[in-house]
Amino acid sequence: MKYIDEFQDPELARRLLDDIRATVTRPWALMEVCGGQTHSIIRHGIDQLLPDEVELIHGPGCPVCVTPLEVIDKALEIASRPEVIFCSFGDMLRVPGTGRDLFQVRGEGGDVRVVYSPLDALRIAQRNPDREVVFFGIGFETTAPPNAMTVHQARKLGIGNFSMLVSHVRVPPAIEAIMSSPSCRVQGFLAAGHVCSVMGVGEYPELAERFRVPIVVTGFEPLDILEGVRRAVRQLERGEHTVDNAYARAVRPEGNPAARAMLEDVFEVTDRAWRGIGVIPDSGWRLSSKYRDHDAEHRFAVGGIRTVEPAECRSGEVLQGLLKPHECEAFGTLCTPRTPLGATMVSSEGACAAYYLYRRLDLPAAKAREASPVV
């Protein structure tokens, strides 16, 4: 298959669903790690088309969603300073901090700009040598390489007025934290293909063996996800727990060596707080000492900012797979995309945003299962 349409073929979807139904004999709970996969699942109704025995649990795979409140508040503090041009991807501007967001900072006179690449922010720094330019660097292993390359270029070119506020997180420690929780119900994982395209699959076999869960690397189109579910269910039914690459068209076992080398040069592994979850050891990156001069948290002395997550937002339970978005009392009432309580309702990859956007409560599960696959 060469084209996107082929990965949305209804007839192939039916065959995969038939295979899953023929294989499954008991209930299984699988977690998709990536928020992009969550949106694809909800958009196409994949979870409603699967047999009752297969439950899909939405994991903490949205980079915007897991960025902790204290990092948002650090961004707000830096962006409010008159000497700063604060650059960010657009999906971070509506994420609520304590009392306001980056849109409000811009409305109050802060120079907050939406960019489409960290290199855009670097060019802004070159054109404005009398201003401090800060890029908000968040995300999983997927967005970390271009951010690392940008810091590398800033140092190489001697652009001293550029810095980055870093909040990068890593998937394998999050899987470990989820499986170590006493409330965990997850029996298998659909791993994020784009993350593995960078990092490879080398960190997953130990997790699969230790926790005795299959980990299947999948893509993002409907057939990708259904094939991932099919392979995971087959392993579970056979009592197996291995790493299976169902996204071989994009993922090599070793990942991308050049990108990994850049990450190792620019970043170092550190403990990271995940919004709504807490601190996960060795789950993130920060700039290494070699690049510390470009660390915005260090440059603007905001490392001491500490905050408390709002009690009314239950996004932490959503991110851990303990709660479906529509089961939250505030969903769709107090919490909407225009008035979000948490990042899971703001982000284009957030589970709450997916449920709201695709009106999940308007389509009962029984009706969905009677329908043809909508792919």
LUMMILO-902238 format. One line per 5 residues: their letters; for each residue z negated, x negated, y negated of N, C-alpha, C. Coordinates in steps of 0.02 Angstrom, whole numbers, plus 50000, padded with zeros to 5 digits. Atoms other than C-alpha are relative to their C-alpha. Layout:
<lopas>
a	Z:X:Y:Z:X:Y:Z:X:Y  ...
</lopas>
This chain:
<lopas>
mkyid	50000:49958:50060:50000:50000:50000:50000:49956:49938  49992:50042:50059:50050:49933:49829:49979:50034:49935  50009:49964:50062:50019:50069:49702:49938:50044:50001  50062:49962:50006:49869:50165:49638:50007:50068:50034  49991:49933:49971:49943:50333:49691:49989:50001:50075
efqdp	50008:50002:49928:49941:50277:49871:49927:50002:50021  50071:49999:49985:49752:50258:49862:49968:50067:49981  50024:49933:50014:49739:50441:49810:50039:50052:50040  49958:49957:49958:49848:50514:49948:49957:50051:50037  50042:49948:49968:49773:50682:50005:50003:49999:50076
elarr	49993:49999:49927:49842:50669:50182:49960:49942:50031  50040:50056:49975:49765:50496:50208:49926:50014:49992  50071:49982:50010:49602:50561:50135:49976:50047:50055  50019:49954:49946:49601:50702:50263:49990:49963:50066  50006:50038:49938:49628:50579:50405:49935:49960:50001
llddi	50063:50038:50004:49484:50471:50346:49940:50046:50009  50055:49952:49994:49371:50623:50328:49993:50024:50072  50002:49978:49930:49419:50682:50503:49968:49946:50044  50028:50056:49961:49377:50510:50572:49924:49996:49990  50072:50003:50014:49207:50511:50486:49964:50057:50035
ratvt	50031:49942:49966:49168:50686:50552:49997:49990:50075  49999:50012:49928:49217:50633:50727:49952:49946:50022  50042:50057:49984:49108:50479:50718:49926:50015:49992  50070:49991:50018:48946:50539:50640:49965:50048:50048  50039:49958:49954:48812:50610:50755:49930:50015:49973
rpwal	50068:49990:50027:48655:50603:50647:50002:49984:49925  49999:50011:50072:48606:50594:50462:49997:49925:49982  50000:50068:50027:48642:50433:50367:50002:50003:49924  50001:50004:50073:48608:50386:50185:50029:49933:49978  49966:50060:50025:48725:50262:50101:49993:49997:49924
mevcg	50004:50009:50073:48708:50190:49926:50062:49963:49976  49949:50037:50035:48857:50146:49819:49967:49963:49942  50035:50041:50049:48802:50004:49707:50030:50005:49931  49965:50005:50064:48932:50017:49569:50006:50068:49966  49993:49939:50039:48934:50146:49430:50071:50025:49997
gqths	49930:49979:49997:49124:50147:49433:50014:50039:50063  49992:49963:49937:49116:50201:49614:49966:50068:49995  50035:49936:50009:48989:50336:49567:50045:50050:49964  49957:49954:50038:49109:50410:49439:50060:50022:50042  49944:49981:49957:49252:50407:49564:49977:50050:50053
iirhg	50027:49954:49950:49143:50493:49694:49990:50070:49971  50014:49935:50031:49089:50631:49575:50064:50033:49974  49938:49973:50027:49259:50651:49492:50042:50033:50054  49957:49975:49946:49349:50676:49658:49962:50043:50051  50039:49959:49954:49207:50769:49744:49992:49971:50069
idqll	50002:50032:49935:49199:50642:49883:49936:50015:50038  50063:49987:49966:49015:50669:49919:49996:50071:50027  50000:49931:49977:49046:50856:49937:50049:50012:50058  49952:49994:49946:49192:50830:50055:49976:49968:50064  50026:50033:49941:49095:50719:50173:49959:50048:50043
pdeve	50042:49957:49959:49005:50797:50321:49927:50000:49977  50069:49993:50023:48826:50856:50291:49957:49940:50021  50042:50055:49974:48759:50709:50392:50004:49937:49956  49991:50060:50041:48823:50581:50265:49981:50015:49928  50023:49993:50069:48729:50571:50100:50016:49936:49962
lihgp	49988:50057:50045:48786:50459:49957:49947:49999:49946  50053:50009:50050:48645:50393:49848:50028:49954:49946  49972:50039:50056:48690:50327:49675:49952:49943:49982  50042:50059:50012:48625:50151:49645:50003:49975:49929  50007:50026:50068:48587:50045:49492:50059:49955:49981
gcpvc	49942:50042:50011:48766:49984:49469:50034:50008:49934  49972:49993:50067:48795:50027:49287:49967:49949:49954  50031:50054:50040:48769:49873:49175:49967:50026:49937  50030:49972:50060:48736:49977:49020:49934:50033:50018  50059:49961:49981:48611:50085:49113:49939:49957:50015
vtple	50057:50041:49979:48504:49942:49178:49977:49952:49946  50022:50043:50054:48494:49848:49013:49934:50027:49973  50066:49973:50016:48308:49864:48972:49992:50016:49926  50013:49977:50069:48241:49948:48816:49983:49942:49954  50020:50055:50044:48167:49787:48750:50061:49958:49978
vidka	49940:50037:50020:48339:49703:48752:50038:50040:49947  49968:49958:50052:48412:49851:48655:49963:49992:49934  50038:50009:50061:48271:49833:48529:50011:49931:49969  49984:50066:50026:48308:49647:48514:50068:50002:49965  49934:49993:50031:48490:49691:48479:49995:50036:49933
leias	50009:49963:50062:48436:49817:48347:49969:49957:49945  50033:50044:50048:48324:49689:48262:50050:49949:49973  49951:50051:50023:48461:49557:48256:50055:50033:49958  49945:49968:50035:48597:49679:48202:49980:50025:49930  50024:49976:50064:48489:49738:48056:49997:49946:49947
rpevi	50007:50055:50047:48486:49567:47975:50064:49992:49958  49942:50000:50045:48601:49550:47823:50049:49942:50012  49956:50057:49988:48670:49380:47875:50039:50005:50064  49973:49995:49933:48726:49444:48045:50060:50047:50003  49948:49955:49976:48890:49516:48108:49987:50009:50074
fcsfg	50019:49987:49930:48840:49598:48272:50059:50033:50036  49941:49977:49963:48981:49622:48398:49980:50024:50070  50017:49970:49936:48974:49731:48553:50058:50040:50026  49955:49950:49972:49078:49832:48673:49976:50068:49977  50016:49935:50028:49084:50012:48617:49947:50040:50038
dmlrv	50046:49959:49962:48980:50083:48759:49927:49984:49987  50070:50017:50015:48823:49996:48696:49976:50032:49936  50020:49977:50067:48823:50077:48523:49958:50063:50002  50038:49938:49996:48751:50244:48581:49939:49994:50044  50058:50008:49955:48620:50173:48700:49937:50001:49958
pgtgr	50059:49994:50043:48452:50226:48629:49951:49944:50010  50056:50045:50000:48324:50097:48583:49938:50038:49981  50061:49965:50024:48153:50136:48511:50015:50031:49932  49991:49964:50062:48194:50267:48381:50069:50000:49971  49932:50001:50028:48376:50223:48346:50047:49963:50047
dlfqv	49951:50036:49961:48536:50147:48413:50043:49958:49952  49959:50044:50042:48669:50026:48351:50044:50039:49952  49963:49958:50046:48770:50168:48274:49959:50012:49936  50043:49987:50057:48622:50207:48163:49990:49937:49958  50005:50063:50037:48601:50024:48117:50062:49991:49957
rgegg	49938:50006:50040:48783:50025:48062:50000:50049:49943  50004:49950:50053:48755:50185:47963:49952:49980:49944  50049:50024:50050:48609:50100:47875:50025:49937:49964  49971:50057:50035:48723:49958:47818:50008:49937:50041  49992:50059:49958:48716:49837:47964:50073:49989:50018
dvrvv	49931:50016:49983:48879:49748:48005:50007:49997:50076  49993:49993:49927:48903:49810:48183:50073:50015:50015  49929:49993:49987:49078:49791:48254:50012:50007:50075  49978:49992:49931:49160:49850:48415:50056:49950:50014  49949:50047:49979:49260:49715:48503:50021:50016:50072
yspld	49974:49987:49933:49363:49717:48662:49996:49939:50045  50008:50062:49962:49327:49539:48717:49950:49957:49964  50044:50046:50035:49193:49410:48683:50038:49949:49958  49960:50046:50040:49333:49299:48619:50017:50030:49932  49991:49968:50065:49361:49428:48481:49941:49981:49954
alria	50059:50018:50040:49183:49392:48423:50003:49927:49980  49995:50071:50017:49216:49205:48430:50049:49990:49943  49952:50005:50056:49369:49226:48317:49970:50026:49935  50034:49975:50060:49264:49329:48196:49954:49945:49972  50043:50055:50023:49141:49183:48189:50041:49945:49966
qrnpd	49958:50051:50031:49283:49063:48151:50023:50021:49930  49976:49975:50065:49343:49174:48008:49944:50011:49950  50057:49987:50044:49168:49199:47937:49947:49945:50009  50047:50056:49988:49083:49027:47937:49934:50007:49963  50062:49991:50038:48952:49087:47812:49956:50055:50029
revvf	50039:49947:49969:48890:49226:47928:49981:49980:50071  50020:50008:49930:48797:49226:48094:50033:50055:50041  49966:49951:49957:48903:49311:48227:49967:50000:50068  50035:49993:49936:48814:49378:48381:50039:50048:50044  49969:49956:49951:48896:49450:48536:49948:50023:50050
fgigf	50048:49970:49954:48797:49568:48648:50030:49994:50071  49972:50014:49934:48831:49498:48822:49959:50032:50056  50035:49966:49945:48780:49620:48959:50046:50006:50060  49958:49985:49943:48841:49661:49132:49979:49965:50063  50010:50031:49935:48846:49611:49313:50043:49937:50006
ettap	49961:50061:49988:48937:49464:49391:50072:50006:49976  49930:49988:50019:49102:49543:49339:50015:49977:49929  49989:50018:50070:49085:49519:49151:49970:49933:49980  50033:50063:50017:48982:49360:49158:50049:49942:49990  49956:50058:50011:49128:49236:49178:50033:49997:49932
pnamt	49971:50006:50068:49220:49282:49016:49948:49987:49946  50053:50015:50048:49055:49280:48923:49980:49927:50004  50015:50071:49992:49015:49110:48996:50055:49957:49969  49944:50037:50028:49188:49047:48949:49998:49999:49923  50003:49996:50073:49163:49107:48770:49947:49954:49971
vhqar	50053:50046:50023:48999:49013:48750:50023:49928:50010  49972:50068:49987:49082:48860:48828:50049:49980:49946  49951:50015:50053:49223:48872:48701:49966:49990:49933  50036:50008:50064:49102:48894:48555:49970:49930:49995  50029:50068:50000:49014:48733:48604:50054:49947:49995
klgig	49945:50049:50000:49177:48641:48636:50033:49994:49931  49967:49999:50065:49251:48693:48467:49951:49988:49943  50049:50012:50052:49089:48665:48373:49990:50059:49953  50009:49939:50041:49074:48846:48312:49925:50016:50001  50073:49996:49999:48890:48839:48267:49972:50066:49978
nfsml	50026:49935:50024:48876:49012:48190:50012:50056:50051  49992:49950:49946:48913:49100:48356:49943:49994:50050  50051:49999:49947:48777:49153:48477:50008:50064:50040  49994:49943:49955:48757:49277:48619:49931:50024:50020  50061:49969:49973:48617:49397:48662:50016:50020:50072
vshvr	49981:49994:49930:48622:49388:48852:49953:50045:50039  50039:49959:49954:48566:49520:48975:50042:50012:50062  49960:49995:49939:48665:49483:49132:49955:50007:50061  50039:49988:49939:48604:49544:49301:50044:49988:50061  49967:50018:49937:48647:49503:49482:49985:50053:50054
vppai	50006:49946:49952:48678:49627:49623:49955:49984:50061  50039:50010:49938:48603:49544:49780:49924:50007:49992  50072:49989:50006:48423:49535:49712:49982:50073:49990  50014:49929:50008:48437:49718:49663:50001:50036:50068  50000:49971:49932:48485:49764:49842:49936:49983:50036
eaims	50063:50021:49968:48336:49664:49903:49941:50041:49974  50055:49961:50029:48220:49755:49782:50002:50072:50024  49994:49931:49976:48287:49925:49834:49976:50006:50072  50018:49997:49929:48267:49888:50019:49926:49984:50012  50071:50018:49993:48091:49818:49992:49954:50055:49976
spscr	50042:49945:50026:48030:49978:49909:49977:50045:50057  50025:49956:49947:47918:50087:50020:50032:50069:49999  49969:49934:50005:48011:50241:49957:50075:49998:50014  49929:50008:49989:48183:50174:50005:50025:50043:50058  49969:49960:49947:48295:50292:50106:50068:49972:50020
vqgfl	49932:50026:49990:48452:50184:50103:50007:49967:50068  49987:50028:49933:48526:50141:50273:50064:49958:50002  49939:50040:50004:48687:50058:50216:50025:49997:49929  49977:50009:50068:48775:49995:50060:50076:49997:49996  49931:50012:50021:48947:50009:49982:49996:49950:49942
aaghv	50006:50052:50051:48956:49845:49886:50059:50003:49952  49950:49995:50053:49054:49829:49724:50054:49947:50008  49946:50046:49988:49224:49751:49752:50012:49952:49943  49985:50046:50055:49245:49679:49577:49947:49945:49994  50052:50052:49999:49077:49589:49588:50016:49948:50053
csvmg	49986:50046:49945:49126:49515:49755:50064:49960:49988  49940:50038:50016:49296:49463:49686:49983:49937:49960  50024:50059:50037:49199:49343:49574:49955:49956:50043  50053:50038:49967:49052:49292:49682:50011:49991:50075  49992:50003:49928:49119:49315:49858:49947:50042:50035
vgeyp	50047:49959:49960:49012:49387:49998:49945:49958:50031  50046:50047:49967:48905:49236:50040:49927:50019:49998  50071:49982:50006:48740:49312:49981:49982:50062:50041  50014:49936:49967:48757:49473:50082:49981:49996:50074  50019:49999:49929:48745:49423:50266:49925:49994:50013
elaer	50072:50007:49990:48563:49370:50250:49965:50066:49985  50031:49935:50016:48520:49538:50168:50015:50050:50055  49982:49953:49946:48615:49636:50301:49958:49987:50062  50039:50018:49940:48524:49542:50439:49926:50015:49991  50073:49992:50010:48350:49546:50362:49980:50074:49998
frvpi	50018:49929:50007:48353:49732:50319:50036:50044:50050  49964:49965:49947:48467:49781:50463:50039:50059:49972  49957:49950:50031:48589:49876:50352:50072:49973:49996  49931:50021:50012:48779:49870:50351:50014:49997:49925  49978:50006:50070:48854:49811:50186:50076:49995:50002
vvtgf	49927:49996:49999:49036:49861:50162:50026:49992:49929  49971:50012:50066:49131:49790:50013:50059:50048:49991  49949:49948:50011:49239:49929:49940:50027:49996:49929  49970:49993:50066:49354:49966:49794:49978:50064:49967  50021:49947:50045:49354:50112:49674:50042:50063:50004
epldi	49959:49940:49991:49494:50231:49721:49972:50042:50057  50028:49956:49949:49457:50381:49832:50008:49974:50071  49991:50025:49932:49533:50304:49989:49959:49937:50012  50044:50058:49993:49439:50141:49957:49930:50022:50020  50069:49978:49989:49274:50234:49953:49994:50034:50069
legvr	50003:49968:49935:49313:50342:50104:50005:49950:50057  49996:50052:49949:49364:50189:50204:49935:49962:50005  50065:50033:49999:49202:50105:50153:49948:50041:50036  50047:49955:49966:49102:50256:50209:50015:50001:50075  49981:49998:49930:49199:50263:50373:49975:49937:50037
ravrq	50021:50062:49968:49163:50080:50412:49924:49996:50004  50073:50002:49999:48979:50096:50364:49972:50047:50053  50023:49952:49951:48955:50252:50471:50012:49974:50071  49986:50028:49934:49038:50168:50620:49948:49947:50019  50051:50051:49985:48919:50021:50606:49933:50033:50015
lerge	50065:49968:49990:48767:50134:50591:49997:50035:50068  49999:49965:49935:48818:50238:50742:49997:49951:50058  50000:50050:49947:48840:50078:50843:49937:49955:49998  50059:50042:50007:48676:50002:50784:50016:49931:49974  49981:50065:50026:48766:49860:50694:49979:49994:49927
htvdn	50018:50012:50069:48723:49780:50527:50031:49934:49977  49963:50059:50022:48855:49659:50465:50032:50013:49932  49962:49994:50062:48952:49625:50306:50073:50008:50017  49931:49983:49984:49125:49702:50312:50039:50006:49934  49959:50000:50061:49258:49670:50179:50057:50050:50007
ayara	49947:49948:49999:49359:49831:50159:50042:49997:49937  49963:50007:50064:49432:49769:49993:50034:49931:49999  49971:50067:49992:49525:49616:50057:50058:49987:49953  49945:50011:50046:49669:49644:49937:49976:49968:49934  50027:50028:50062:49553:49587:49796:49944:49949:50011
vrpeg	50060:50040:49989:49404:49499:49876:50013:49947:50054  50000:50054:49951:49405:49330:49961:49928:49983:50017  50069:50015:49982:49251:49273:50056:49964:49953:49951  50030:50049:50046:49222:49130:49933:50001:50024:49927  49996:49975:50068:49258:49236:49778:50050:49960:49959
npaar	49957:50036:50047:49334:49149:49627:49965:49934:49983  50036:50063:50010:49283:48964:49630:49997:49977:49927  50000:50021:50070:49335:48931:49449:49950:50039:49959  50048:49958:50037:49234:49078:49383:49929:49982:50019  50068:50018:49978:49083:49029:49488:49979:49933:49970
amled	50017:50065:50030:49092:48850:49422:49981:50008:49926  50016:49988:50071:49093:48914:49243:49931:50032:49994  50066:49968:50001:48942:49025:49279:49944:49949:50012  50051:50050:49984:48846:48880:49355:49990:49950:49942  50005:50046:50057:48883:48772:49202:49963:50031:49941
vfevt	50025:49969:50061:48837:48897:49067:49933:50036:50010  50059:49959:49988:48702:49005:49146:49952:49967:50050  50048:50017:49948:48545:48980:49248:49965:50064:50022  50031:49940:49972:48461:49107:49361:49930:50009:49971  50065:49985:50028:48308:49194:49290:49977:50069:50024
drawr	50024:49932:49987:48197:49346:49320:50027:50046:49945  49975:49952:50049:48265:49502:49234:49966:50068:50009  50023:49931:49998:48193:49671:49188:50061:50046:50003  49948:49949:49994:48301:49820:49239:49972:50065:49972  50026:49940:50033:48284:49977:49135:49981:50053:50052
gigvi	50025:49948:49955:48180:50106:49226:49977:49975:50067  50019:50027:49935:48149:49989:49373:49945:49948:49993  50048:50054:50010:48053:49838:49309:50031:49932:50013  49976:50068:49991:48066:49651:49333:50018:49987:50073  49977:50020:49933:48166:49592:49484:50008:49924:49999
pdsgw	49996:50073:50001:48143:49406:49525:50072:49976:50013  49936:50033:49991:48298:49297:49508:50060:50047:49997  49947:49948:50001:48403:49449:49466:50045:49995:49940  49959:50004:50060:48483:49387:49306:50019:49929:49982  49982:50064:50028:48557:49247:49206:49978:49995:49928
rlssk	50009:50015:50071:48513:49166:49042:50039:49936:49986  49965:50061:50017:48598:49026:48947:49959:49939:50021  50035:50061:49979:48555:48856:49018:49981:49958:49939  50023:50042:50056:48470:48724:48911:50056:49965:49964  49942:50033:50029:48638:48641:48882:50031:50043:49945
yrdhd	49969:49953:50048:48694:48797:48785:49948:50039:49961  50054:49962:50032:48527:48850:48713:50011:50012:49926  49986:49990:50071:48590:48828:48534:50040:50063:49987  49961:49939:50008:48701:48979:48564:49964:50062:50027  50041:49945:49975:48560:49089:48629:49971:50039:49941
aehrf	50021:49960:50057:48534:49229:48503:49926:50018:50003  50071:49984:49994:48363:49273:48572:49957:49942:49974  50034:50060:50024:48307:49095:48537:50013:49989:49926  49982:50014:50069:48400:49078:48372:49965:50047:49951  50029:49951:50045:48329:49238:48296:49927:50016:50017
avggi	50071:49995:49984:48156:49222:48376:49979:50072:50015  50017:49931:49983:48155:49397:48452:49973:50004:50072  50024:50001:49931:48089:49344:48622:49935:50036:50010  50065:49968:49993:47920:49422:48586:50001:50075:49998  49996:49927:50003:47983:49601:48570:49987:50030:50069
rtvep	50016:49965:49937:47906:49710:48706:49996:50074:49986  50000:49928:50011:47927:49897:48726:49979:50037:50063  50019:49957:49945:47875:50042:48837:50054:50053:50009  49948:49950:49986:48004:50154:48921:49973:50070:49986  50023:49931:50014:47996:50338:48865:49987:50037:50065
aecrs	50021:49965:49938:47906:50445:48995:50046:50058:50016  49960:49940:49987:48023:50594:48972:50066:49984:50034  49937:50019:49968:48173:50496:49037:49987:49976:50071  50011:50017:49930:48184:50486:49226:50058:49959:50028  49942:50038:49979:48334:50370:49230:49982:49947:50052
gevlq	50021:50050:49951:48234:50242:49328:50003:50026:50071  49997:49969:49934:48220:50363:49473:50072:50011:50022  49929:49992:49985:48407:50398:49461:50029:49934:50023  49973:50066:49985:48446:50212:49463:49977:49974:50067  50025:50021:49935:48339:50187:49617:50022:50045:50057
gllkp	49977:49954:49948:48421:50330:49709:49947:50049:50023  50054:49955:49981:48261:50432:49712:50010:50071:49973  49989:49937:50034:48329:50573:49604:50074:50007:49983  49932:49986:50023:48499:50653:49577:49996:50023:49927  50005:49984:50071:48539:50676:49392:49982:50072:49984
hecea	50012:49930:50016:48541:50867:49394:49930:50023:50021  50068:49983:49980:48366:50865:49472:49949:49983:49946  50044:50016:50057:48293:50797:49309:49994:50061:49954  50013:49941:50041:48214:50933:49201:50038:49998:49934  49968:50006:50066:48296:50865:49043:50076:49999:50004
fgtlc	49928:50007:49993:48472:50852:49114:50037:50061:49972  49958:49947:50029:48598:50951:49011:49966:50042:49948  50036:49962:50052:48464:51020:48894:49975:49952:49947  50025:50051:50047:48357:50890:48807:50043:49937:50002  49961:50061:49991:48471:50754:48874:50073:50017:50012
tprtp	49928:49991:49996:48659:50763:48842:50033:49937:49973  49968:50059:50028:48790:50633:48795:49992:49993:49924  50011:50003:50073:48762:50678:48611:49927:49988:49982  50071:50011:50013:48573:50675:48625:49968:49968:50062  50023:50031:49937:48538:50551:48767:49928:49976:49996
lgatm	50067:50029:49995:48363:50509:48822:50003:49929:50029  49994:50065:49968:48423:50360:48923:50072:49979:50008  49933:50029:49997:48570:50247:48955:50043:50032:50054  49960:49970:49947:48624:50338:49114:50041:50060:49977  49962:49945:50029:48684:50482:49005:50051:49975:49948
vsseg	49957:50027:50052:48771:50368:48879:50060:49964:50030  49950:50046:49976:48868:50244:48982:50058:50036:50034  49941:49973:49966:49044:50278:49043:49994:49993:50076  50011:50007:49928:48980:50223:49215:49933:50029:50023  50065:49974:49983:48812:50311:49210:50004:50061:50046
acaay	49999:49944:49953:48770:50434:49350:49989:50066:49963  50014:49937:50036:48699:50564:49229:50062:50021:49960  49939:49984:50037:48856:50553:49122:50054:50027:50046  49950:49975:49951:48964:50578:49278:49986:50072:50018  50018:49931:49982:48869:50735:49329:50014:50048:49942
ylyrr	49989:49957:50058:48880:50803:49152:50074:50009:49987  49929:49998:50016:49063:50759:49125:50039:50043:50049  49962:49965:49949:49125:50831:49289:49967:50066:50022  50031:49935:49990:49011:50984:49282:49982:50012:50073  50016:49997:49929:48941:50951:49455:49967:50065:50021
ldlpa	50037:49939:49981:48828:51105:49452:50045:50061:50002  49954:49943:50000:48979:51217:49427:50037:50009:50066  49963:49997:49937:49047:51180:49602:49952:49994:50058  50046:50003:49943:48933:51227:49747:50029:49958:50056  49978:50046:49947:48939:51106:49893:50041:50037:50053
akare	49964:49963:49948:48995:51240:50017:50072:50014:49980  49932:49986:50024:49144:51286:49909:50042:49937:50001  49963:50063:50003:49192:51105:49889:50023:49979:50069  49982:50022:49932:49192:51073:50076:50056:50043:50030  49946:49957:49976:49308:51221:50104:50066:49982:49968
aspvv	49939:50016:50035:49432:51151:49980:50035:49940:50029  49964:50060:49980:49565:51021:50012:49975:49942:49958  50021:50058:50039:49526:50843:49957:50036:49997:49933  49971:50004:50066:49554:50833:49770:50002:49927:49980  49993:50072:50012:49618:50655:49753:50066:49985:49966
</lopas>
